Amino acid sequence: MPDHASSTRALRLGVAGPVGTGKSSLIALLCRELSGDLALGVITNDIYTDEDARFLRSAGVLDPERIRAVETGACPHTAIRDDVTANLLAVEDLEEEFAPLDVVLVESGGDNLTATFSPALVDAQIFVLDVAGGGDVARKGGPGIARADLLVVNKTDLAPYVGVDVPQMVADGQAAREGRPVLALSRTDPASVAALCAWVRSVLAEHAGGRLVPVDPGPMAPHFHADDDGHGHGHGHGHGHASTPQ
């Protein structure tokens, strides 16, 4: 198991959230903003394709060789929590090939509100919601919303078009998170982009100083998939993750 207190390897930062919330765009944004002075790598997860990796490569935000795809072949959460071997090997290969890296961003495949990373894979994690998913989503809670290191309410520039009150959505997220940070983000809003980058840099400083202690957001609740024939499956795992550098 990796030594999370070590400053000799990259910070491993997970990005999770439901389908369509803008995880790949958020990673592209971070690469664009931070690659000037930080050495970055990216691991994406898709069930049967490398579509997210191809999107990021085509965006031109990072050397294409620094963007790797893991095809999970199963529910997206499986490869980030239940059996992280494929992702862990991909991260370690990337770190070895491009050493030294400062940050490796690991994108989950799009799943539902229960998906969280194992602390055996990442040191900290961002959970992404978007206003187009509905203003009430932040109130629904779940381990990712409640206990990820950062909750991002994304695409706030779309709020007028979908009838969402962004301050209320942020307030709902704050109420669910007991003081853990919530960030309203739009890639067209420089202040929110700067706040996101500042948060990543603060977590990197915690990691480099050996002060970042991963804490598990908690076990996943039972959930259903369309092909389950009505039989849900739950995952109760007791890994450990959710430090909250401010």
C-alpha positions as CSV (number, residue, x, y, z in Angstrom):
1,M,0.0,0.0,0.0
2,P,1.4,3.5,-0.8
3,D,2.8,5.7,1.9
4,H,0.4,8.7,1.9
5,A,2.6,10.8,4.1
6,S,5.5,10.5,1.7
7,S,6.6,13.7,-0.1
8,T,8.7,11.7,-2.6
9,R,5.8,10.9,-4.9
10,A,3.1,12.9,-6.5
11,L,-0.1,14.0,-4.8
12,R,-2.8,11.7,-6.1
13,L,-6.0,13.7,-6.4
14,G,-9.3,11.9,-7.3
15,V,-12.2,13.6,-9.2
16,A,-15.5,11.8,-8.9
17,G,-19.2,12.6,-9.6
18,P,-22.2,11.7,-11.6
19,V,-22.2,11.5,-15.4
20,G,-22.1,14.8,-17.2
21,T,-21.1,17.0,-14.2
22,G,-18.0,18.2,-16.0
23,K,-15.2,16.1,-14.4
24,S,-13.1,15.9,-17.6
25,S,-13.6,19.7,-18.2
26,L,-12.5,20.4,-14.6
27,I,-9.4,18.3,-15.1
28,A,-8.7,20.1,-18.4
29,L,-9.1,23.4,-16.6
30,L,-6.6,22.4,-13.9
31,C,-4.1,21.2,-16.4
32,R,-4.4,24.4,-18.4
33,E,-4.0,26.6,-15.3
34,L,-1.4,24.6,-13.4
35,S,0.9,22.9,-15.9
36,G,3.0,26.1,-16.3
37,D,4.7,25.4,-13.0
38,L,3.6,22.0,-11.8
39,A,4.4,18.6,-13.4
40,L,1.0,16.9,-13.9
41,G,-0.3,13.5,-15.1
42,V,-3.8,12.2,-15.6
43,I,-5.5,8.8,-15.3
44,T,-9.1,8.5,-16.7
45,N,-11.6,5.7,-16.1
46,D,-14.2,4.5,-18.6
47,I,-16.0,1.2,-18.8
48,Y,-15.1,0.1,-22.3
49,T,-13.5,3.1,-24.0
50,D,-10.8,5.7,-23.6
51,E,-13.1,8.6,-24.5
52,D,-12.3,10.8,-21.6
53,A,-8.6,10.4,-22.2
54,R,-9.1,11.2,-25.9
55,F,-11.0,14.3,-24.9
56,L,-8.2,15.6,-22.7
57,R,-5.5,14.8,-25.3
58,S,-7.5,16.7,-27.9
59,A,-7.9,19.7,-25.6
60,G,-4.1,20.1,-25.8
61,V,-3.8,21.0,-22.1
62,L,-1.0,18.4,-21.4
63,D,1.5,16.3,-23.2
64,P,-0.7,13.4,-24.5
65,E,1.8,10.8,-23.1
66,R,0.9,12.1,-19.6
67,I,-2.7,11.2,-20.0
68,R,-3.5,7.5,-19.6
69,A,-6.8,5.6,-19.8
70,V,-8.0,2.6,-17.6
71,E,-10.8,0.6,-19.1
72,T,-12.6,-0.7,-16.1
73,G,-14.9,-3.3,-17.8
74,A,-17.3,-2.9,-14.9
75,C,-19.2,-0.4,-12.8
76,P,-17.0,2.7,-12.6
77,H,-16.8,2.7,-8.8
78,T,-15.3,-0.8,-8.8
79,A,-11.9,0.3,-10.1
80,I,-11.6,3.3,-7.8
81,R,-12.8,1.7,-4.6
82,D,-13.4,-2.1,-4.7
83,D,-10.2,-3.2,-6.6
84,V,-7.9,-0.3,-7.3
85,T,-5.1,-2.4,-8.8
86,A,-5.5,-1.3,-12.4
87,N,-5.6,2.4,-11.4
88,L,-2.8,2.1,-8.9
89,L,-0.5,0.4,-11.5
90,A,-1.4,3.1,-14.1
91,V,-0.6,5.9,-11.6
92,E,2.7,4.2,-10.6
93,D,3.7,3.7,-14.2
94,L,3.0,7.4,-15.0
95,E,5.0,8.5,-12.0
96,E,7.9,6.3,-12.9
97,E,8.0,7.4,-16.5
98,F,7.7,11.2,-15.9
99,A,9.3,11.5,-12.5
100,P,9.2,13.7,-10.6
101,L,5.5,14.6,-11.0
102,D,3.8,17.0,-8.6
103,V,0.1,15.9,-9.1
104,V,-1.6,12.9,-10.7
105,L,-5.3,13.6,-11.3
106,V,-7.4,10.4,-11.3
107,E,-10.9,10.8,-12.9
108,S,-13.6,8.3,-12.0
109,G,-15.9,7.1,-14.6
110,G,-19.3,8.8,-14.3
111,D,-21.3,7.0,-11.5
112,N,-24.0,8.1,-9.1
113,L,-23.9,10.1,-5.9
114,T,-22.4,7.2,-3.9
115,A,-19.1,6.8,-5.8
116,T,-15.9,7.6,-3.7
117,F,-12.3,6.7,-4.1
118,S,-10.4,4.3,-1.8
119,P,-7.6,6.0,0.1
120,A,-5.4,3.2,-1.1
121,L,-5.6,5.0,-4.5
122,V,-5.8,8.8,-3.8
123,D,-4.7,11.2,-1.1
124,A,-7.6,13.6,-1.5
125,Q,-10.7,13.8,-3.7
126,I,-13.0,16.3,-5.3
127,F,-16.7,15.5,-5.8
128,V,-18.4,17.3,-8.7
129,L,-22.0,18.3,-9.0
130,D,-23.4,20.6,-11.7
131,V,-26.4,23.0,-11.7
132,A,-27.9,21.3,-14.6
133,G,-28.4,18.2,-12.4
134,G,-30.9,20.1,-10.3
135,G,-30.6,22.5,-7.4
136,D,-31.7,19.9,-4.9
137,V,-28.9,17.4,-5.5
138,A,-26.6,18.9,-2.9
139,R,-29.3,18.3,-0.2
140,K,-29.4,14.6,-1.0
141,G,-26.1,13.9,0.7
142,G,-24.1,10.7,0.3
143,P,-20.5,10.0,1.1
144,G,-19.1,12.0,-1.8
145,I,-21.2,15.1,-1.2
146,A,-20.8,15.0,2.5
147,R,-17.2,14.0,3.1
148,A,-15.1,14.4,0.0
149,D,-12.3,16.9,0.6
150,L,-13.9,19.5,-1.8
151,L,-17.4,19.7,-3.2
152,V,-17.6,21.6,-6.5
153,V,-20.9,23.0,-7.7
154,N,-19.9,23.2,-11.4
155,K,-21.2,25.1,-14.5
156,T,-22.7,28.0,-12.4
157,D,-22.9,30.1,-15.6
158,L,-25.8,27.8,-16.7
159,A,-27.9,28.5,-13.6
160,P,-30.1,31.2,-15.2
161,Y,-31.0,28.8,-18.0
162,V,-31.9,25.9,-15.7
163,G,-33.6,27.9,-12.9
164,V,-31.1,27.0,-10.1
165,D,-30.3,29.3,-7.2
166,V,-26.5,28.8,-6.9
167,P,-26.1,30.4,-3.4
168,Q,-28.8,28.1,-2.1
169,M,-27.2,25.0,-3.7
170,V,-23.9,26.0,-2.1
171,A,-25.6,26.5,1.2
172,D,-27.2,23.1,1.0
173,G,-23.8,21.6,0.3
174,Q,-22.3,23.4,3.2
175,A,-25.0,22.1,5.5
176,A,-24.4,18.6,4.4
177,R,-20.6,18.9,4.8
178,E,-20.2,20.2,8.4
179,G,-17.7,22.9,7.4
180,R,-15.8,21.1,4.7
181,P,-15.2,23.4,1.7
182,V,-17.7,23.9,-1.2
183,L,-16.8,25.8,-4.3
184,A,-19.1,27.3,-6.9
185,L,-17.2,27.0,-10.2
186,S,-17.5,28.2,-13.7
187,R,-14.6,28.1,-16.2
188,T,-15.8,31.5,-17.4
189,D,-15.4,33.0,-13.9
190,P,-11.7,33.8,-13.2
191,A,-12.2,34.2,-9.4
192,S,-13.7,30.7,-9.1
193,V,-11.0,29.2,-11.3
194,A,-8.3,30.8,-9.1
195,A,-10.0,29.5,-6.0
196,L,-10.0,26.0,-7.3
197,C,-6.3,26.2,-8.2
198,A,-5.5,27.7,-4.8
199,W,-7.2,24.8,-3.1
200,V,-5.2,22.2,-5.2
201,R,-2.0,24.0,-4.3
202,S,-2.9,24.0,-0.6
203,V,-3.5,20.3,-0.7
204,L,-0.2,19.8,-2.5
205,A,1.6,21.8,0.2
206,E,0.0,19.6,2.9
207,H,1.1,16.5,1.0
208,A,4.6,17.7,0.4
209,G,4.9,18.6,4.1
210,G,3.7,15.1,5.2
211,R,0.6,16.6,6.8
212,L,-2.1,15.2,4.5
213,V,-3.8,12.3,6.1
214,P,-6.4,10.6,3.9
215,V,-9.7,9.8,5.6
216,D,-12.3,7.6,3.8
217,P,-15.6,9.4,2.9
218,G,-17.3,6.1,4.0
219,P,-18.9,3.0,2.5
220,M,-21.1,3.3,-0.5
221,A,-24.8,3.0,0.0
222,P,-26.7,0.2,-1.9
223,H,-27.5,1.4,-5.4
224,F,-29.1,0.1,-8.6
225,H,-28.2,-0.1,-12.2
226,A,-30.5,-0.4,-15.1
227,D,-29.3,-3.8,-16.0
228,D,-29.6,-5.2,-12.5
229,D,-33.1,-6.6,-13.1
230,G,-34.3,-4.9,-10.0
231,H,-31.6,-6.3,-7.7
232,G,-29.4,-3.6,-6.3
233,H,-26.0,-4.1,-4.9
234,G,-24.4,-2.4,-2.0
235,H,-20.8,-1.9,-1.0
236,G,-19.9,-1.6,2.6
237,H,-16.2,-1.0,2.8
238,G,-14.2,0.3,5.7
239,H,-11.3,2.0,4.0
240,G,-10.2,5.3,5.5
241,H,-10.6,9.1,3.6
242,A,-11.6,12.9,3.7
243,S,-9.1,15.3,5.0
244,T,-10.2,18.9,4.6
245,P,-7.4,21.4,4.1
246,Q,-9.0,24.8,4.0
